[in-house]
Amino acid sequence: MDIGEVRYELYGLRSGNPYVCRPLDAVSLDADHELLLPLAGFIQLPAIETAVREAADAGRPAFFLITGVGKSGRTSLANHIMHLYRKATSTGPGHTFVTHRAGRTDMTHDAYAMMCSTLLSLRNRMNAAAISVPPDLRARFTELSRRTTADRMDDYDLQDIAGSIGATFAGREAGFGVCYEDVSTKKLITLATRVFEDTACVVVFTVETYDHANTVQLTKADREQFAGHVVDLGTLTPEQICELATGRWNGRPPSPFQPEGVKSAFSGRPYTIGQAMRHLQLLLDFRLSEYDKDDPWPTEGLHMSESWLRLRMWQGEKWNAG
């Protein structure tokens, strides 16, 4: 199907397909904040917001550990938590908030090297944001950058640097957050929580729950010892996918997805939020590609009935299996 020929305007969709799956980034795009849906029973957003607000009000760090398989929404939730923390700590229009993000390709099993990289990255972001670095802290940064593998700083020296960074940010009406995506060693989680334990900031770890050599295998004890909030992202129920289909619809009301049809069509196997979004995207495009009239929605030819949804989902699963 040629996507370029899909006539989204028939549905009153001004920005294309609303089910295109991408990581939401509420820190960079304010509009993305509205796109994160709580989906009853999937993400406990009120508990997350409370944890962020309490940490911000107390001037202490907010630590979050997010687990889940691929396409379960870990990155979007991590960005949302950063957004909540920035909002909770903002002192007004002039407030500055910077982030250090270590992505999947940045992850190594050397937790110390990762932490040094984090602290030096924050230095660079302070410079870029025109936050003046005090001479004593700049000297510590220089010392940190010159240390060799055989001459590593003690964890508490790193903690002291982190504390100075936090104090400098606070003195400039600014704040910061750190995000580690797909953490590859538990040592990084332990080290980061120790280094930032006295610093007002937000630190988010995401962990992939696939069982293979490159993922962290967290035990029950690990989770209980984590000094923060743990969020587990699983697959969606058919009811949650129905809520997703309705909640993401931003075209001419009502949503063309027949609610009971969505529940029925997605009841065959579990889907992550990313997988569900991809299917909804393709179903919408396919419905439009079949339609050869010019009458806009709402019209029967653009409605997605239960029988149509079940047939297209069955065909899609069969084609993918082949």
Protein Blocks (a to p, Z undefined) as FASTA:
>chain_A
ZZklpcfklnopanbjfkbccdddfklmmklmmmpcfkgoiacfklmmmmmmmmmmnopa
cdddddddehilmmmmmmmmmmmmmmmmpgbjklccddddddfklpcfblklmmmmmmmm
mmmmmmmnopacdfklmmmmmmmmmpcfklcccfklmmmmmmmmmmmmmmnopaddddde
hiabfklmmmmmmmmmmcccdddddddfbdcfkbccddfklmmmpgcdddddddddfklm
mmmmmmmpccdcddfbdfklmmmmmmmbccdfklmmmmmmmmmmmmmmmpccfbdcddfk
lpccfklmmmmmmmmmmmmmZZ
